[in-house]
């Protein structure tokens, strides 16, 4: 492994993550909506183990994607489906 890949691995470990309750509070979304968005692939949380429990963690990117979808829908020009399509276009 070279030095640059070691640095990026360390950076990933230090990346700010959010648990489910934090995401629900920040986005003002119910748990069922988060689960639905995960099933659709809009959010891609990572799982970590802590004291034998599997903990779901969302990245800053997950929050940014969800906020963008919310903003697009709020404009009134986008349905949820169209907002997700627009987001996928921006990702590519």
Backbone as JSON Lines, residues from 0, in Angstrom:
{"i":0,"aa":"X","n":[0.86,-1.18,0.0],"ca":[0.0,0.0,0.0],"c":[0.89,1.23,0.0]}
{"i":1,"aa":"X","n":[0.58,2.19,-0.88],"ca":[1.41,3.4,-0.91],"c":[0.9,4.44,0.08]}
{"i":2,"aa":"X","n":[1.7,5.49,0.26],"ca":[1.35,6.5,1.27],"c":[0.03,7.19,0.99]}
{"i":3,"aa":"X","n":[-0.27,7.48,-0.29],"ca":[-1.5,8.21,-0.6],"c":[-2.73,7.39,-0.25]}
{"i":4,"aa":"X","n":[-2.71,6.08,-0.47],"ca":[-3.88,5.27,-0.11],"c":[-4.03,5.15,1.39]}
{"i":5,"aa":"X","n":[-2.91,5.15,2.12],"ca":[-2.99,5.11,3.57],"c":[-3.62,6.39,4.11]}
{"i":6,"aa":"X","n":[-3.28,7.51,3.53],"ca":[-3.84,8.79,3.96],"c":[-5.33,8.8,3.68]}
{"i":7,"aa":"X","n":[-5.75,8.37,2.5],"ca":[-7.17,8.41,2.19],"c":[-7.96,7.49,3.11]}
{"i":8,"aa":"X","n":[-7.4,6.34,3.49],"ca":[-8.09,5.46,4.43],"c":[-8.25,6.14,5.78]}
{"i":9,"aa":"X","n":[-7.23,6.84,6.23],"ca":[-7.31,7.56,7.51],"c":[-8.35,8.68,7.42]}
{"i":10,"aa":"X","n":[-8.4,9.38,6.29],"ca":[-9.37,10.45,6.11],"c":[-10.79,9.9,6.15]}
{"i":11,"aa":"X","n":[-10.99,8.75,5.53],"ca":[-12.32,8.13,5.54],"c":[-12.73,7.8,6.97]}
{"i":12,"aa":"X","n":[-11.81,7.29,7.76],"ca":[-12.12,6.94,9.14],"c":[-12.5,8.17,9.96]}
{"i":13,"aa":"X","n":[-11.94,9.34,9.62],"ca":[-12.23,10.56,10.37],"c":[-13.43,11.32,9.84]}
{"i":14,"aa":"X","n":[-13.99,10.88,8.72],"ca":[-15.12,11.56,8.13],"c":[-16.28,11.62,9.13]}
{"i":15,"aa":"X","n":[-16.91,12.77,9.22],"ca":[-18.05,12.94,10.12],"c":[-19.2,12.07,9.64]}
{"i":16,"aa":"X","n":[-19.77,11.31,10.54],"ca":[-20.94,10.5,10.22],"c":[-22.07,10.83,11.18]}
{"i":17,"aa":"X","n":[-23.25,10.45,10.79],"ca":[-24.45,10.77,11.57],"c":[-25.26,9.5,11.79]}
{"i":18,"aa":"X","n":[-25.8,9.35,12.98],"ca":[-26.67,8.21,13.23],"c":[-28.08,8.52,12.75]}
{"i":19,"aa":"X","n":[-28.95,7.53,12.81],"ca":[-30.31,7.67,12.28],"c":[-31.07,8.82,12.95]}
{"i":20,"aa":"X","n":[-30.99,8.92,14.27],"ca":[-31.71,9.99,14.97],"c":[-31.22,11.37,14.56]}
{"i":21,"aa":"X","n":[-29.91,11.51,14.38],"ca":[-29.35,12.81,13.95],"c":[-29.86,13.18,12.56]}
{"i":22,"aa":"X","n":[-29.9,12.2,11.66],"ca":[-30.36,12.46,10.3],"c":[-31.84,12.82,10.3]}
{"i":23,"aa":"X","n":[-32.63,12.09,11.06],"ca":[-34.06,12.38,11.16],"c":[-34.28,13.82,11.65]}
{"i":24,"aa":"X","n":[-33.5,14.21,12.65],"ca":[-33.64,15.56,13.22],"c":[-33.19,16.63,12.22]}
{"i":25,"aa":"X","n":[-32.01,16.42,11.62],"ca":[-31.47,17.43,10.71],"c":[-32.33,17.61,9.47]}
{"i":26,"aa":"X","n":[-32.88,16.52,8.95],"ca":[-33.67,16.59,7.73],"c":[-35.16,16.71,7.98]}
{"i":27,"aa":"X","n":[-35.55,16.54,9.26],"ca":[-36.97,16.57,9.62],"c":[-37.76,15.55,8.81]}
{"i":28,"aa":"X","n":[-37.23,14.33,8.8],"ca":[-37.87,13.23,8.09],"c":[-38.18,12.1,9.06]}
{"i":29,"aa":"X","n":[-39.28,11.41,8.85],"ca":[-39.59,10.25,9.69],"c":[-38.7,9.07,9.32]}
{"i":30,"aa":"X","n":[-38.55,8.15,10.24],"ca":[-37.72,6.97,10.05],"c":[-38.15,6.18,8.81]}
{"i":31,"aa":"X","n":[-39.44,6.04,8.6],"ca":[-39.95,5.28,7.45],"c":[-39.47,5.89,6.13]}
{"i":32,"aa":"X","n":[-39.38,7.21,6.07],"ca":[-38.91,7.87,4.85],"c":[-37.43,7.58,4.62]}
{"i":33,"aa":"X","n":[-36.64,7.61,5.68],"ca":[-35.22,7.28,5.54],"c":[-35.06,5.86,5.01]}
{"i":34,"aa":"X","n":[-35.81,4.92,5.56],"ca":[-35.73,3.54,5.1],"c":[-36.15,3.41,3.65]}
{"i":35,"aa":"X","n":[-37.19,4.13,3.28],"ca":[-37.66,4.11,1.88],"c":[-36.59,4.66,0.94]}
{"i":36,"aa":"X","n":[-35.98,5.76,1.32],"ca":[-34.93,6.36,0.49],"c":[-33.72,5.44,0.38]}
{"i":37,"aa":"X","n":[-33.43,4.7,1.45],"ca":[-32.35,3.72,1.39],"c":[-32.67,2.61,0.39]}
{"i":38,"aa":"X","n":[-33.89,2.09,0.46],"ca":[-34.3,1.03,-0.47],"c":[-34.23,1.49,-1.91]}
{"i":39,"aa":"X","n":[-34.5,2.77,-2.15],"ca":[-34.44,3.32,-3.51],"c":[-33.01,3.65,-3.93]}
{"i":40,"aa":"X","n":[-32.06,3.61,-2.98],"ca":[-30.67,3.92,-3.3],"c":[-30.31,5.39,-3.21]}
{"i":41,"aa":"X","n":[-31.25,6.2,-2.71],"ca":[-30.98,7.64,-2.57],"c":[-29.96,7.88,-1.46]}
{"i":42,"aa":"X","n":[-30.08,7.13,-0.38],"ca":[-29.14,7.19,0.74],"c":[-28.42,5.85,0.84]}
{"i":43,"aa":"X","n":[-27.14,5.91,1.14],"ca":[-26.33,4.69,1.24],"c":[-25.54,4.68,2.54]}
{"i":44,"aa":"X","n":[-26.21,4.42,3.65],"ca":[-25.49,4.42,4.93],"c":[-24.49,3.27,5.01]}
{"i":45,"aa":"X","n":[-23.48,3.47,5.82],"ca":[-22.51,2.42,6.11],"c":[-22.89,1.81,7.45]}
{"i":46,"aa":"X","n":[-22.44,0.61,7.66],"ca":[-22.69,-0.07,8.94],"c":[-21.37,-0.31,9.63]}
{"i":47,"aa":"X","n":[-21.35,-0.06,10.92],"ca":[-20.17,-0.33,11.73],"c":[-20.6,-1.2,12.91]}
{"i":48,"aa":"X","n":[-19.63,-1.85,13.5],"ca":[-19.91,-2.65,14.69],"c":[-19.4,-1.91,15.91]}
{"i":49,"aa":"X","n":[-20.23,-1.86,16.92],"ca":[-19.86,-1.24,18.18],"c":[-20.41,-2.09,19.3]}
{"i":50,"aa":"X","n":[-19.52,-2.65,20.09],"ca":[-19.91,-3.51,21.21],"c":[-20.87,-4.62,20.75]}
{"i":51,"aa":"X","n":[-20.58,-5.17,19.59],"ca":[-21.38,-6.27,19.06],"c":[-22.66,-5.87,18.37]}
{"i":52,"aa":"X","n":[-22.96,-4.58,18.35],"ca":[-24.17,-4.1,17.69],"c":[-23.83,-3.48,16.33]}
{"i":53,"aa":"X","n":[-24.69,-3.7,15.36],"ca":[-24.51,-3.12,14.04],"c":[-25.12,-1.72,14.05]}
{"i":54,"aa":"X","n":[-24.3,-0.71,13.8],"ca":[-24.74,0.69,13.86],"c":[-24.75,1.27,12.45]}
{"i":55,"aa":"X","n":[-25.85,1.91,12.09],"ca":[-25.99,2.54,10.79],"c":[-25.44,3.96,10.87]}
{"i":56,"aa":"X","n":[-24.57,4.33,9.94],"ca":[-23.99,5.67,9.9],"c":[-24.18,6.28,8.52]}
{"i":57,"aa":"X","n":[-24.66,7.51,8.51],"ca":[-24.84,8.25,7.27],"c":[-23.68,9.22,7.09]}
{"i":58,"aa":"X","n":[-23.26,9.42,5.86],"ca":[-22.15,10.34,5.57],"c":[-22.69,11.75,5.34]}
{"i":59,"aa":"X","n":[-21.77,12.68,5.31],"ca":[-22.12,14.07,5.0],"c":[-22.73,14.12,3.59]}
{"i":60,"aa":"X","n":[-22.2,13.3,2.69],"ca":[-22.73,13.24,1.32],"c":[-24.18,12.78,1.32]}
{"i":61,"aa":"X","n":[-24.52,11.8,2.14],"ca":[-25.91,11.36,2.25],"c":[-26.82,12.51,2.64]}
{"i":62,"aa":"X","n":[-26.39,13.29,3.64],"ca":[-27.19,14.43,4.08],"c":[-27.32,15.47,2.98]}
{"i":63,"aa":"X","n":[-26.23,15.75,2.29],"ca":[-26.26,16.74,1.21],"c":[-27.21,16.3,0.09]}
{"i":64,"aa":"X","n":[-27.16,15.03,-0.26],"ca":[-28.06,14.49,-1.3],"c":[-29.52,14.63,-0.87]}
{"i":65,"aa":"X","n":[-29.81,14.27,0.35],"ca":[-31.19,14.34,0.86],"c":[-31.66,15.79,0.91]}
{"i":66,"aa":"X","n":[-30.8,16.7,1.34],"ca":[-31.18,18.12,1.4],"c":[-31.46,18.66,0.01]}
{"i":67,"aa":"X","n":[-30.64,18.26,-0.96],"ca":[-30.86,18.73,-2.33],"c":[-32.2,18.23,-2.86]}
{"i":68,"aa":"X","n":[-32.52,16.98,-2.59],"ca":[-33.82,16.45,-3.02],"c":[-34.94,17.25,-2.37]}
{"i":69,"aa":"X","n":[-34.81,17.51,-1.08],"ca":[-35.84,18.3,-0.39],"c":[-36.0,19.68,-1.01]}
{"i":70,"aa":"X","n":[-34.87,20.32,-1.33],"ca":[-34.93,21.66,-1.93],"c":[-35.57,21.64,-3.32]}
{"i":71,"aa":"X","n":[-35.21,20.65,-4.12],"ca":[-35.8,20.54,-5.45],"c":[-37.31,20.34,-5.37]}
{"i":72,"aa":"X","n":[-37.75,19.52,-4.43],"ca":[-39.18,19.28,-4.26],"c":[-39.88,20.56,-3.78]}
{"i":73,"aa":"X","n":[-39.22,21.28,-2.86],"ca":[-39.81,22.51,-2.31],"c":[-40.05,23.57,-3.38]}
{"i":74,"aa":"X","n":[-39.23,23.58,-4.43],"ca":[-39.42,24.58,-5.48],"c":[-40.75,24.41,-6.18]}
{"i":75,"aa":"X","n":[-41.3,23.19,-6.11],"ca":[-42.56,22.93,-6.77],"c":[-42.4,22.49,-8.22]}
{"i":76,"aa":"X","n":[-41.18,22.51,-8.73],"ca":[-40.93,22.11,-10.1],"c":[-40.59,20.63,-10.24]}
{"i":77,"aa":"X","n":[-40.31,19.97,-9.11],"ca":[-39.86,18.59,-9.14],"c":[-40.7,17.71,-8.22]}
{"i":78,"aa":"X","n":[-41.09,16.56,-8.73],"ca":[-41.64,15.51,-7.87],"c":[-40.46,14.81,-7.23]}
{"i":79,"aa":"X","n":[-40.72,13.9,-6.3],"ca":[-39.62,13.15,-5.69],"c":[-38.85,12.4,-6.77]}
{"i":80,"aa":"X","n":[-39.56,11.73,-7.66],"ca":[-38.91,10.93,-8.7],"c":[-38.04,11.8,-9.61]}
{"i":81,"aa":"X","n":[-38.55,12.96,-10.01],"ca":[-37.8,13.87,-10.88],"c":[-36.59,14.46,-10.14]}
{"i":82,"aa":"X","n":[-36.74,14.72,-8.85],"ca":[-35.62,15.24,-8.05],"c":[-34.51,14.21,-7.98]}
{"i":83,"aa":"X","n":[-34.87,12.94,-7.8],"ca":[-33.87,11.86,-7.75],"c":[-33.18,11.73,-9.1]}
{"i":84,"aa":"X","n":[-33.95,11.81,-10.19],"ca":[-33.36,11.76,-11.54],"c":[-32.36,12.89,-11.73]}
{"i":85,"aa":"X","n":[-32.74,14.09,-11.31],"ca":[-31.86,15.25,-11.45],"c":[-30.58,15.03,-10.65]}
{"i":86,"aa":"X","n":[-30.72,14.51,-9.46],"ca":[-29.56,14.23,-8.61],"c":[-28.63,13.21,-9.28]}
{"i":87,"aa":"X","n":[-29.21,12.18,-9.88],"ca":[-28.4,11.17,-10.58],"c":[-27.67,11.79,-11.77]}
{"i":88,"aa":"X","n":[-28.32,12.73,-12.46],"ca":[-27.65,13.43,-13.58],"c":[-26.47,14.23,-13.07]}
{"i":89,"aa":"X","n":[-26.64,14.88,-11.94],"ca":[-25.55,15.69,-11.36],"c":[-24.4,14.82,-10.9]}
{"i":90,"aa":"X","n":[-24.71,13.6,-10.45],"ca":[-23.68,12.67,-9.98],"c":[-22.79,12.18,-11.12]}
{"i":91,"aa":"X","n":[-23.31,12.15,-12.31],"ca":[-22.53,11.61,-13.44],"c":[-21.83,12.67,-14.19]}
